Amino acid sequence: MAGMALMEFLNRSAQRRLQGAPFYFLLILATVITLVPIIWVFASALKSNKEIRESPLALPGEWRFQNYIDAWFGASFDAYFFNSIFITVTSVGLVLILSSLAAYSFAKMRFRGNQLLFFIFLFGMAFPLSAKLGPLLSLMYELNLANSRFGLILVYVAGSLPFAILMLRAFFQGFPQELEDSAALDGCSRFQFYLRILLPLSKPSLMALGIFVFMGTWNEFFQALLLINEDAKRTLPLGLTAFQDEYFTDFALSFAGINITAVPVIIVYIMFQRNLIEGITVGSLK
């Protein structure tokens, strides 16, 4: 009897593995499809231009770490890196501050035109970027904010606010009104409640939003291309164009520059992926 029970258990276990085999196969296939281009870019960054042209899929014959040094110093990537860090960190900070204040007002405060003003903010999400570029460029040049880091920060903050307000408003609405009422009985003003209670409890959602805004701002290319003309004010995505001219592209340095641009995003995601997942799940549970 014991032998038959063991055989039946093994058969059921084998059936479950066979049923799950297609799922695991798809996971492995998706992983391979995702990793192969990344590995290829990292490998190509260590080759010469001749190796890239003649054997693009082979491993480097000579590991040329000098490509990273040439890209960093020879193509002013140090300046581009500083610009990207300054613009991205400032944009993320402003978006988190402004969106949390606005979302708290829309979620917890009752005033005339509350819903109308909220939908006006969301109206910015209804139009594609291509439809907004003309008026945006005209406004930036009229205000003398084109070709400046501050102007680019304003563009990124304005573009991120509608989604940020929508996300945080939904999260703030999940907090019970009794929590704010009890804080008010203890002499806590609205701003003190927002600063001392609401923000600490909203840390997962704020972290998740910060990661989304960081990635979007760090990798943004098109608006920066149209607004920034001076080489000293370029961001990293714009800096990658420095390796190209009309007749020649330095692929080795381009791949090295791509890796330099991608590494901070990878580091941020690895460091805060738990906060990202927690922020998304907490918001969905509420």
ChimeraX commands (.cxc) that place a marker at each C-alpha (Angstrom):
marker #1 position 0.00,0.00,0.00 radius 0.5
marker #1 position 2.78,2.38,0.91 radius 0.5
marker #1 position 4.51,1.65,-2.40 radius 0.5
marker #1 position 1.34,2.32,-4.36 radius 0.5
marker #1 position 0.77,5.60,-2.51 radius 0.5
marker #1 position 4.35,6.65,-3.26 radius 0.5
marker #1 position 3.94,5.80,-6.95 radius 0.5
marker #1 position 0.67,7.72,-7.11 radius 0.5
marker #1 position 2.34,10.75,-5.48 radius 0.5
marker #1 position 5.25,10.61,-7.95 radius 0.5
marker #1 position 2.85,10.33,-10.89 radius 0.5
marker #1 position 0.89,13.38,-9.73 radius 0.5
marker #1 position 4.14,15.29,-9.23 radius 0.5
marker #1 position 5.31,14.36,-12.73 radius 0.5
marker #1 position 1.97,15.43,-14.21 radius 0.5
marker #1 position 2.19,18.81,-12.48 radius 0.5
marker #1 position 5.71,19.31,-13.89 radius 0.5
marker #1 position 4.53,18.41,-17.38 radius 0.5
marker #1 position 1.57,20.77,-17.11 radius 0.5
marker #1 position 3.85,23.60,-16.00 radius 0.5
marker #1 position 6.51,22.88,-18.63 radius 0.5
marker #1 position 5.07,25.28,-21.29 radius 0.5
marker #1 position 4.93,28.08,-18.74 radius 0.5
marker #1 position 8.55,27.56,-17.67 radius 0.5
marker #1 position 9.61,27.29,-21.31 radius 0.5
marker #1 position 8.02,30.67,-22.05 radius 0.5
marker #1 position 9.74,32.19,-19.01 radius 0.5
marker #1 position 13.14,30.86,-20.14 radius 0.5
marker #1 position 12.52,32.07,-23.68 radius 0.5
marker #1 position 11.54,35.55,-22.48 radius 0.5
marker #1 position 14.65,35.68,-20.28 radius 0.5
marker #1 position 16.91,34.73,-23.18 radius 0.5
marker #1 position 15.26,37.27,-25.51 radius 0.5
marker #1 position 15.76,39.96,-22.86 radius 0.5
marker #1 position 19.34,39.12,-21.88 radius 0.5
marker #1 position 20.90,38.45,-25.30 radius 0.5
marker #1 position 20.73,42.09,-26.52 radius 0.5
marker #1 position 22.03,43.35,-23.18 radius 0.5
marker #1 position 24.97,40.94,-23.24 radius 0.5
marker #1 position 25.65,41.85,-26.88 radius 0.5
marker #1 position 25.80,45.59,-26.05 radius 0.5
marker #1 position 28.15,45.02,-23.10 radius 0.5
marker #1 position 30.38,42.75,-25.21 radius 0.5
marker #1 position 30.43,45.18,-28.15 radius 0.5
marker #1 position 31.55,48.00,-25.84 radius 0.5
marker #1 position 34.80,46.06,-25.28 radius 0.5
marker #1 position 35.60,45.60,-28.99 radius 0.5
marker #1 position 37.23,47.74,-31.63 radius 0.5
marker #1 position 35.18,49.14,-34.50 radius 0.5
marker #1 position 36.82,46.62,-36.82 radius 0.5
marker #1 position 35.77,43.69,-34.61 radius 0.5
marker #1 position 32.21,45.02,-34.40 radius 0.5
marker #1 position 31.93,45.21,-38.19 radius 0.5
marker #1 position 33.64,41.90,-38.98 radius 0.5
marker #1 position 32.33,39.68,-36.14 radius 0.5
marker #1 position 29.42,41.43,-34.42 radius 0.5
marker #1 position 28.18,38.30,-32.61 radius 0.5
marker #1 position 31.56,37.04,-31.37 radius 0.5
marker #1 position 33.12,37.75,-28.00 radius 0.5
marker #1 position 35.83,40.42,-27.90 radius 0.5
marker #1 position 39.22,39.21,-29.10 radius 0.5
marker #1 position 40.85,41.93,-27.02 radius 0.5
marker #1 position 39.01,43.41,-24.04 radius 0.5
marker #1 position 39.23,47.16,-24.67 radius 0.5
marker #1 position 38.24,48.80,-21.37 radius 0.5
marker #1 position 39.88,51.91,-22.78 radius 0.5
marker #1 position 36.62,52.48,-24.69 radius 0.5
marker #1 position 34.91,53.52,-21.46 radius 0.5
marker #1 position 37.70,55.93,-20.58 radius 0.5
marker #1 position 37.63,57.43,-24.08 radius 0.5
marker #1 position 33.85,57.80,-23.95 radius 0.5
marker #1 position 33.90,59.36,-20.48 radius 0.5
marker #1 position 36.67,61.90,-21.03 radius 0.5
marker #1 position 37.01,62.17,-24.80 radius 0.5
marker #1 position 33.33,62.78,-25.50 radius 0.5
marker #1 position 32.56,64.92,-22.41 radius 0.5
marker #1 position 30.42,62.20,-20.86 radius 0.5
marker #1 position 31.38,63.46,-17.43 radius 0.5
marker #1 position 29.56,66.74,-18.17 radius 0.5
marker #1 position 26.60,64.91,-19.70 radius 0.5
marker #1 position 26.43,62.65,-16.66 radius 0.5
marker #1 position 26.33,65.63,-14.28 radius 0.5
marker #1 position 23.59,67.27,-16.36 radius 0.5
marker #1 position 21.48,64.11,-16.32 radius 0.5
marker #1 position 21.93,63.63,-12.58 radius 0.5
marker #1 position 21.06,67.26,-11.80 radius 0.5
marker #1 position 18.05,67.42,-14.11 radius 0.5
marker #1 position 16.68,64.01,-13.13 radius 0.5
marker #1 position 17.10,64.32,-9.36 radius 0.5
marker #1 position 15.65,67.85,-9.34 radius 0.5
marker #1 position 12.71,66.78,-11.51 radius 0.5
marker #1 position 11.95,63.76,-9.32 radius 0.5
marker #1 position 12.08,65.87,-6.15 radius 0.5
marker #1 position 9.78,68.56,-7.55 radius 0.5
marker #1 position 7.31,66.00,-8.93 radius 0.5
marker #1 position 7.07,64.19,-5.58 radius 0.5
marker #1 position 6.55,67.43,-3.62 radius 0.5
marker #1 position 4.05,69.06,-5.99 radius 0.5
marker #1 position 2.10,65.92,-6.85 radius 0.5
marker #1 position 1.73,64.83,-3.22 radius 0.5
marker #1 position 0.44,68.28,-2.21 radius 0.5
marker #1 position -1.99,68.40,-5.14 radius 0.5
marker #1 position -3.12,64.79,-4.67 radius 0.5
marker #1 position -3.79,65.38,-0.96 radius 0.5
marker #1 position -5.87,68.45,-1.81 radius 0.5
marker #1 position -7.91,66.58,-4.44 radius 0.5
marker #1 position -8.36,63.49,-2.26 radius 0.5
marker #1 position -9.09,64.96,1.17 radius 0.5
marker #1 position -10.11,68.61,0.80 radius 0.5
marker #1 position -13.52,69.76,-0.38 radius 0.5
marker #1 position -13.64,73.06,-2.27 radius 0.5
marker #1 position -15.51,74.48,-5.22 radius 0.5
marker #1 position -14.13,73.23,-8.52 radius 0.5
marker #1 position -12.24,70.32,-6.95 radius 0.5
marker #1 position -13.24,67.75,-9.56 radius 0.5
marker #1 position -13.01,70.23,-12.44 radius 0.5
marker #1 position -9.46,71.23,-11.52 radius 0.5
marker #1 position -8.49,67.58,-11.12 radius 0.5
marker #1 position -9.74,66.72,-14.60 radius 0.5
marker #1 position -7.95,69.74,-16.03 radius 0.5
marker #1 position -4.71,68.26,-14.69 radius 0.5
marker #1 position -5.57,64.89,-16.21 radius 0.5
marker #1 position -6.39,66.55,-19.52 radius 0.5
marker #1 position -2.65,66.76,-20.18 radius 0.5
marker #1 position -2.54,62.96,-20.47 radius 0.5
marker #1 position -5.11,62.96,-23.28 radius 0.5
marker #1 position -2.78,64.38,-25.94 radius 0.5
marker #1 position 0.27,62.65,-27.42 radius 0.5
marker #1 position 3.64,64.32,-27.08 radius 0.5
marker #1 position 3.76,65.18,-30.79 radius 0.5
marker #1 position 0.60,67.29,-30.44 radius 0.5
marker #1 position 2.08,69.30,-27.56 radius 0.5
marker #1 position 5.56,69.95,-28.94 radius 0.5
marker #1 position 4.68,72.97,-31.10 radius 0.5
marker #1 position 3.00,75.04,-28.37 radius 0.5
marker #1 position 5.56,73.85,-25.82 radius 0.5
marker #1 position 8.56,74.96,-27.91 radius 0.5
marker #1 position 6.92,78.28,-28.73 radius 0.5
marker #1 position 6.22,78.95,-25.05 radius 0.5
marker #1 position 9.72,77.97,-23.93 radius 0.5
marker #1 position 11.40,80.22,-26.48 radius 0.5
marker #1 position 9.10,83.15,-25.65 radius 0.5
marker #1 position 9.96,82.79,-21.95 radius 0.5
marker #1 position 13.71,82.47,-22.75 radius 0.5
marker #1 position 13.75,79.08,-21.06 radius 0.5
marker #1 position 14.94,77.10,-24.07 radius 0.5
marker #1 position 18.51,75.80,-24.04 radius 0.5
marker #1 position 18.62,75.79,-20.25 radius 0.5
marker #1 position 18.63,73.06,-17.63 radius 0.5
marker #1 position 15.94,74.87,-15.63 radius 0.5
marker #1 position 13.64,75.01,-18.66 radius 0.5
marker #1 position 14.11,71.30,-19.31 radius 0.5
marker #1 position 13.33,70.54,-15.65 radius 0.5
marker #1 position 10.07,72.52,-15.93 radius 0.5
marker #1 position 9.10,70.54,-19.04 radius 0.5
marker #1 position 9.79,67.20,-17.35 radius 0.5
marker #1 position 7.95,68.18,-14.15 radius 0.5
marker #1 position 4.91,69.43,-16.07 radius 0.5
marker #1 position 4.84,66.26,-18.16 radius 0.5
marker #1 position 5.04,63.96,-15.12 radius 0.5
marker #1 position 2.55,65.73,-12.85 radius 0.5
marker #1 position -0.74,64.44,-14.35 radius 0.5
marker #1 position 0.17,60.77,-13.91 radius 0.5
marker #1 position 1.76,61.41,-10.50 radius 0.5
marker #1 position -1.32,63.23,-9.20 radius 0.5
marker #1 position -3.62,60.52,-10.52 radius 0.5
marker #1 position -1.57,57.79,-8.84 radius 0.5
marker #1 position -1.19,59.48,-5.44 radius 0.5
marker #1 position -4.79,60.74,-5.31 radius 0.5
marker #1 position -6.04,57.17,-5.66 radius 0.5
marker #1 position -3.68,56.09,-2.87 radius 0.5
marker #1 position -4.57,58.96,-0.53 radius 0.5
marker #1 position -8.30,58.28,-0.95 radius 0.5
marker #1 position -7.69,54.88,0.64 radius 0.5
marker #1 position -6.78,56.47,3.99 radius 0.5
marker #1 position -9.74,56.54,6.41 radius 0.5
marker #1 position -11.11,59.98,7.23 radius 0.5
marker #1 position -11.13,59.00,10.90 radius 0.5
marker #1 position -7.32,59.11,10.86 radius 0.5
marker #1 position -7.31,62.77,9.89 radius 0.5
marker #1 position -10.17,63.58,12.26 radius 0.5
marker #1 position -8.34,62.07,15.22 radius 0.5
marker #1 position -5.20,63.99,14.29 radius 0.5
marker #1 position -7.24,67.21,14.13 radius 0.5
marker #1 position -8.63,66.54,17.63 radius 0.5
marker #1 position -5.03,66.34,18.85 radius 0.5
marker #1 position -4.37,69.81,17.44 radius 0.5
marker #1 position -2.77,68.71,14.18 radius 0.5
marker #1 position -3.31,71.08,11.24 radius 0.5
marker #1 position -3.90,69.85,7.70 radius 0.5
marker #1 position -0.30,70.54,6.70 radius 0.5
marker #1 position 1.04,68.84,9.83 radius 0.5
marker #1 position -1.13,65.81,9.09 radius 0.5
marker #1 position 0.20,65.77,5.51 radius 0.5
marker #1 position 3.81,66.17,6.59 radius 0.5
marker #1 position 3.98,64.01,9.72 radius 0.5
marker #1 position 1.41,61.28,9.09 radius 0.5
marker #1 position 0.38,61.04,5.45 radius 0.5
marker #1 position 3.83,61.20,3.84 radius 0.5
marker #1 position 5.48,58.59,6.13 radius 0.5
marker #1 position 2.56,56.19,5.57 radius 0.5
marker #1 position 2.79,56.83,1.81 radius 0.5
marker #1 position 6.49,56.03,1.51 radius 0.5
marker #1 position 6.01,52.88,-0.65 radius 0.5
marker #1 position 3.86,54.71,-3.19 radius 0.5
marker #1 position 6.15,57.74,-3.22 radius 0.5
marker #1 position 9.17,55.49,-3.81 radius 0.5
marker #1 position 7.42,53.67,-6.65 radius 0.5
marker #1 position 6.41,56.97,-8.25 radius 0.5
marker #1 position 9.94,58.31,-7.84 radius 0.5
marker #1 position 11.38,55.30,-9.67 radius 0.5
marker #1 position 8.93,55.71,-12.56 radius 0.5
marker #1 position 9.73,59.42,-12.90 radius 0.5
marker #1 position 13.47,58.80,-12.57 radius 0.5
marker #1 position 13.52,56.23,-15.38 radius 0.5
marker #1 position 11.34,58.31,-17.67 radius 0.5
marker #1 position 13.34,61.50,-17.13 radius 0.5
marker #1 position 16.76,59.85,-17.30 radius 0.5
marker #1 position 16.05,58.18,-20.65 radius 0.5
marker #1 position 14.11,61.05,-22.27 radius 0.5
marker #1 position 15.61,62.14,-25.58 radius 0.5
marker #1 position 13.19,63.89,-27.93 radius 0.5
marker #1 position 12.25,66.96,-25.85 radius 0.5
marker #1 position 15.87,67.44,-24.76 radius 0.5
marker #1 position 16.95,67.26,-28.41 radius 0.5
marker #1 position 14.57,70.09,-29.35 radius 0.5
marker #1 position 15.24,72.31,-26.32 radius 0.5
marker #1 position 19.00,71.93,-25.75 radius 0.5
marker #1 position 21.43,73.34,-28.31 radius 0.5
marker #1 position 24.68,73.77,-26.36 radius 0.5
marker #1 position 26.93,70.75,-26.02 radius 0.5
marker #1 position 27.78,71.62,-22.39 radius 0.5
marker #1 position 24.10,71.33,-21.41 radius 0.5
marker #1 position 23.37,68.00,-23.06 radius 0.5
marker #1 position 22.06,65.02,-21.12 radius 0.5
marker #1 position 23.43,61.49,-21.52 radius 0.5
marker #1 position 20.91,60.35,-24.18 radius 0.5
marker #1 position 21.81,63.43,-26.22 radius 0.5
marker #1 position 25.49,62.81,-25.61 radius 0.5
marker #1 position 25.27,59.50,-27.46 radius 0.5
marker #1 position 24.84,61.46,-30.68 radius 0.5
marker #1 position 28.36,62.87,-30.22 radius 0.5
marker #1 position 29.78,59.62,-31.62 radius 0.5
marker #1 position 27.98,60.06,-34.94 radius 0.5
marker #1 position 28.59,62.34,-37.88 radius 0.5
marker #1 position 27.52,62.38,-41.50 radius 0.5
marker #1 position 30.03,59.77,-42.69 radius 0.5
marker #1 position 31.17,57.77,-39.66 radius 0.5
marker #1 position 29.83,56.31,-36.42 radius 0.5
marker #1 position 32.19,55.23,-33.66 radius 0.5
marker #1 position 30.27,52.10,-32.64 radius 0.5
marker #1 position 32.73,51.04,-29.93 radius 0.5
marker #1 position 32.41,54.32,-28.04 radius 0.5
marker #1 position 28.66,54.42,-28.74 radius 0.5
marker #1 position 28.20,51.05,-27.04 radius 0.5
marker #1 position 30.36,52.18,-24.13 radius 0.5
marker #1 position 28.24,55.33,-23.85 radius 0.5
marker #1 position 25.05,53.26,-23.89 radius 0.5
marker #1 position 26.35,51.20,-20.98 radius 0.5
marker #1 position 27.34,54.32,-19.04 radius 0.5
marker #1 position 23.82,55.66,-19.59 radius 0.5
marker #1 position 22.11,52.40,-18.60 radius 0.5
marker #1 position 24.10,51.55,-15.45 radius 0.5
marker #1 position 22.51,54.21,-13.15 radius 0.5
marker #1 position 19.00,53.05,-14.10 radius 0.5
marker #1 position 19.95,49.43,-13.41 radius 0.5
marker #1 position 21.46,50.37,-10.05 radius 0.5
marker #1 position 18.39,52.40,-9.03 radius 0.5
marker #1 position 16.06,49.56,-10.00 radius 0.5
marker #1 position 18.11,46.94,-8.14 radius 0.5
marker #1 position 18.30,49.12,-5.02 radius 0.5
marker #1 position 14.61,50.04,-4.95 radius 0.5
marker #1 position 12.83,47.16,-6.69 radius 0.5
marker #1 position 11.34,46.02,-3.39 radius 0.5
marker #1 position 9.94,49.52,-2.84 radius 0.5
marker #1 position 8.58,49.54,-6.39 radius 0.5
marker #1 position 6.75,46.23,-5.96 radius 0.5
marker #1 position 5.53,47.20,-2.48 radius 0.5
marker #1 position 4.26,50.56,-3.69 radius 0.5
marker #1 position 2.32,49.02,-6.57 radius 0.5
marker #1 position 0.81,46.23,-4.45 radius 0.5
marker #1 position -0.10,48.54,-1.55 radius 0.5
marker #1 position -1.88,50.86,-3.95 radius 0.5
marker #1 position -3.80,48.00,-5.53 radius 0.5
marker #1 position -4.80,46.56,-2.16 radius 0.5
marker #1 position -6.13,49.90,-1.00 radius 0.5
marker link #1:1,2 radius 0.2
marker link #1:2,3 radius 0.2
marker link #1:3,4 radius 0.2
marker link #1:4,5 radius 0.2
marker link #1:5,6 radius 0.2
marker link #1:6,7 radius 0.2
marker link #1:7,8 radius 0.2
marker link #1:8,9 radius 0.2
marker link #1:9,10 radius 0.2
marker link #1:10,11 radius 0.2
marker link #1:11,12 radius 0.2
marker link #1:12,13 radius 0.2
marker link #1:13,14 radius 0.2
marker link #1:14,15 radius 0.2
marker link #1:15,16 radius 0.2
marker link #1:16,17 radius 0.2
marker link #1:17,18 radius 0.2
marker link #1:18,19 radius 0.2
marker link #1:19,20 radius 0.2
marker link #1:20,21 radius 0.2
marker link #1:21,22 radius 0.2
marker link #1:22,23 radius 0.2
marker link #1:23,24 radius 0.2
marker link #1:24,25 radius 0.2
marker link #1:25,26 radius 0.2
marker link #1:26,27 radius 0.2
marker link #1:27,28 radius 0.2
marker link #1:28,29 radius 0.2
marker link #1:29,30 radius 0.2
marker link #1:30,31 radius 0.2
marker link #1:31,32 radius 0.2
marker link #1:32,33 radius 0.2
marker link #1:33,34 radius 0.2
marker link #1:34,35 radius 0.2
marker link #1:35,36 radius 0.2
marker link #1:36,37 radius 0.2
marker link #1:37,38 radius 0.2
marker link #1:38,39 radius 0.2
marker link #1:39,40 radius 0.2
marker link #1:40,41 radius 0.2
marker link #1:41,42 radius 0.2
marker link #1:42,43 radius 0.2
marker link #1:43,44 radius 0.2
marker link #1:44,45 radius 0.2
marker link #1:45,46 radius 0.2
marker link #1:46,47 radius 0.2
marker link #1:47,48 radius 0.2
marker link #1:48,49 radius 0.2
marker link #1:49,50 radius 0.2
marker link #1:50,51 radius 0.2
marker link #1:51,52 radius 0.2
marker link #1:52,53 radius 0.2
marker link #1:53,54 radius 0.2
marker link #1:54,55 radius 0.2
marker link #1:55,56 radius 0.2
marker link #1:56,57 radius 0.2
marker link #1:57,58 radius 0.2
marker link #1:58,59 radius 0.2
marker link #1:59,60 radius 0.2
marker link #1:60,61 radius 0.2
marker link #1:61,62 radius 0.2
marker link #1:62,63 radius 0.2
marker link #1:63,64 radius 0.2
marker link #1:64,65 radius 0.2
marker link #1:65,66 radius 0.2
marker link #1:66,67 radius 0.2
marker link #1:67,68 radius 0.2
marker link #1:68,69 radius 0.2
marker link #1:69,70 radius 0.2
marker link #1:70,71 radius 0.2
marker link #1:71,72 radius 0.2
marker link #1:72,73 radius 0.2
marker link #1:73,74 radius 0.2
marker link #1:74,75 radius 0.2
marker link #1:75,76 radius 0.2
marker link #1:76,77 radius 0.2
marker link #1:77,78 radius 0.2
marker link #1:78,79 radius 0.2
marker link #1:79,80 radius 0.2
marker link #1:80,81 radius 0.2
marker link #1:81,82 radius 0.2
marker link #1:82,83 radius 0.2
marker link #1:83,84 radius 0.2
marker link #1:84,85 radius 0.2
marker link #1:85,86 radius 0.2
marker link #1:86,87 radius 0.2
marker link #1:87,88 radius 0.2
marker link #1:88,89 radius 0.2
marker link #1:89,90 radius 0.2
marker link #1:90,91 radius 0.2
marker link #1:91,92 radius 0.2
marker link #1:92,93 radius 0.2
marker link #1:93,94 radius 0.2
marker link #1:94,95 radius 0.2
marker link #1:95,96 radius 0.2
marker link #1:96,97 radius 0.2
marker link #1:97,98 radius 0.2
marker link #1:98,99 radius 0.2
marker link #1:99,100 radius 0.2
marker link #1:100,101 radius 0.2
marker link #1:101,102 radius 0.2
marker link #1:102,103 radius 0.2
marker link #1:103,104 radius 0.2
marker link #1:104,105 radius 0.2
marker link #1:105,106 radius 0.2
marker link #1:106,107 radius 0.2
marker link #1:107,108 radius 0.2
marker link #1:108,109 radius 0.2
marker link #1:109,110 radius 0.2
marker link #1:110,111 radius 0.2
marker link #1:111,112 radius 0.2
marker link #1:112,113 radius 0.2
marker link #1:113,114 radius 0.2
marker link #1:114,115 radius 0.2
marker link #1:115,116 radius 0.2
marker link #1:116,117 radius 0.2
marker link #1:117,118 radius 0.2
marker link #1:118,119 radius 0.2
marker link #1:119,120 radius 0.2
marker link #1:120,121 radius 0.2
marker link #1:121,122 radius 0.2
marker link #1:122,123 radius 0.2
marker link #1:123,124 radius 0.2
marker link #1:124,125 radius 0.2
marker link #1:125,126 radius 0.2
marker link #1:126,127 radius 0.2
marker link #1:127,128 radius 0.2
marker link #1:128,129 radius 0.2
marker link #1:129,130 radius 0.2
marker link #1:130,131 radius 0.2
marker link #1:131,132 radius 0.2
marker link #1:132,133 radius 0.2
marker link #1:133,134 radius 0.2
marker link #1:134,135 radius 0.2
marker link #1:135,136 radius 0.2
marker link #1:136,137 radius 0.2
marker link #1:137,138 radius 0.2
marker link #1:138,139 radius 0.2
marker link #1:139,140 radius 0.2
marker link #1:140,141 radius 0.2
marker link #1:141,142 radius 0.2
marker link #1:142,143 radius 0.2
marker link #1:143,144 radius 0.2
marker link #1:144,145 radius 0.2
marker link #1:145,146 radius 0.2
marker link #1:146,147 radius 0.2
marker link #1:147,148 radius 0.2
marker link #1:148,149 radius 0.2
marker link #1:149,150 radius 0.2
marker link #1:150,151 radius 0.2
marker link #1:151,152 radius 0.2
marker link #1:152,153 radius 0.2
marker link #1:153,154 radius 0.2
marker link #1:154,155 radius 0.2
marker link #1:155,156 radius 0.2
marker link #1:156,157 radius 0.2
marker link #1:157,158 radius 0.2
marker link #1:158,159 radius 0.2
marker link #1:159,160 radius 0.2
marker link #1:160,161 radius 0.2
marker link #1:161,162 radius 0.2
marker link #1:162,163 radius 0.2
marker link #1:163,164 radius 0.2
marker link #1:164,165 radius 0.2
marker link #1:165,166 radius 0.2
marker link #1:166,167 radius 0.2
marker link #1:167,168 radius 0.2
marker link #1:168,169 radius 0.2
marker link #1:169,170 radius 0.2
marker link #1:170,171 radius 0.2
marker link #1:171,172 radius 0.2
marker link #1:172,173 radius 0.2
marker link #1:173,174 radius 0.2
marker link #1:174,175 radius 0.2
marker link #1:175,176 radius 0.2
marker link #1:176,177 radius 0.2
marker link #1:177,178 radius 0.2
marker link #1:178,179 radius 0.2
marker link #1:179,180 radius 0.2
marker link #1:180,181 radius 0.2
marker link #1:181,182 radius 0.2
marker link #1:182,183 radius 0.2
marker link #1:183,184 radius 0.2
marker link #1:184,185 radius 0.2
marker link #1:185,186 radius 0.2
marker link #1:186,187 radius 0.2
marker link #1:187,188 radius 0.2
marker link #1:188,189 radius 0.2
marker link #1:189,190 radius 0.2
marker link #1:190,191 radius 0.2
marker link #1:191,192 radius 0.2
marker link #1:192,193 radius 0.2
marker link #1:193,194 radius 0.2
marker link #1:194,195 radius 0.2
marker link #1:195,196 radius 0.2
marker link #1:196,197 radius 0.2
marker link #1:197,198 radius 0.2
marker link #1:198,199 radius 0.2
marker link #1:199,200 radius 0.2
marker link #1:200,201 radius 0.2
marker link #1:201,202 radius 0.2
marker link #1:202,203 radius 0.2
marker link #1:203,204 radius 0.2
marker link #1:204,205 radius 0.2
marker link #1:205,206 radius 0.2
marker link #1:206,207 radius 0.2
marker link #1:207,208 radius 0.2
marker link #1:208,209 radius 0.2
marker link #1:209,210 radius 0.2
marker link #1:210,211 radius 0.2
marker link #1:211,212 radius 0.2
marker link #1:212,213 radius 0.2
marker link #1:213,214 radius 0.2
marker link #1:214,215 radius 0.2
marker link #1:215,216 radius 0.2
marker link #1:216,217 radius 0.2
marker link #1:217,218 radius 0.2
marker link #1:218,219 radius 0.2
marker link #1:219,220 radius 0.2
marker link #1:220,221 radius 0.2
marker link #1:221,222 radius 0.2
marker link #1:222,223 radius 0.2
marker link #1:223,224 radius 0.2
marker link #1:224,225 radius 0.2
marker link #1:225,226 radius 0.2
marker link #1:226,227 radius 0.2
marker link #1:227,228 radius 0.2
marker link #1:228,229 radius 0.2
marker link #1:229,230 radius 0.2
marker link #1:230,231 radius 0.2
marker link #1:231,232 radius 0.2
marker link #1:232,233 radius 0.2
marker link #1:233,234 radius 0.2
marker link #1:234,235 radius 0.2
marker link #1:235,236 radius 0.2
marker link #1:236,237 radius 0.2
marker link #1:237,238 radius 0.2
marker link #1:238,239 radius 0.2
marker link #1:239,240 radius 0.2
marker link #1:240,241 radius 0.2
marker link #1:241,242 radius 0.2
marker link #1:242,243 radius 0.2
marker link #1:243,244 radius 0.2
marker link #1:244,245 radius 0.2
marker link #1:245,246 radius 0.2
marker link #1:246,247 radius 0.2
marker link #1:247,248 radius 0.2
marker link #1:248,249 radius 0.2
marker link #1:249,250 radius 0.2
marker link #1:250,251 radius 0.2
marker link #1:251,252 radius 0.2
marker link #1:252,253 radius 0.2
marker link #1:253,254 radius 0.2
marker link #1:254,255 radius 0.2
marker link #1:255,256 radius 0.2
marker link #1:256,257 radius 0.2
marker link #1:257,258 radius 0.2
marker link #1:258,259 radius 0.2
marker link #1:259,260 radius 0.2
marker link #1:260,261 radius 0.2
marker link #1:261,262 radius 0.2
marker link #1:262,263 radius 0.2
marker link #1:263,264 radius 0.2
marker link #1:264,265 radius 0.2
marker link #1:265,266 radius 0.2
marker link #1:266,267 radius 0.2
marker link #1:267,268 radius 0.2
marker link #1:268,269 radius 0.2
marker link #1:269,270 radius 0.2
marker link #1:270,271 radius 0.2
marker link #1:271,272 radius 0.2
marker link #1:272,273 radius 0.2
marker link #1:273,274 radius 0.2
marker link #1:274,275 radius 0.2
marker link #1:275,276 radius 0.2
marker link #1:276,277 radius 0.2
marker link #1:277,278 radius 0.2
marker link #1:278,279 radius 0.2
marker link #1:279,280 radius 0.2
marker link #1:280,281 radius 0.2
marker link #1:281,282 radius 0.2
marker link #1:282,283 radius 0.2
marker link #1:283,284 radius 0.2
marker link #1:284,285 radius 0.2
marker link #1:285,286 radius 0.2
view
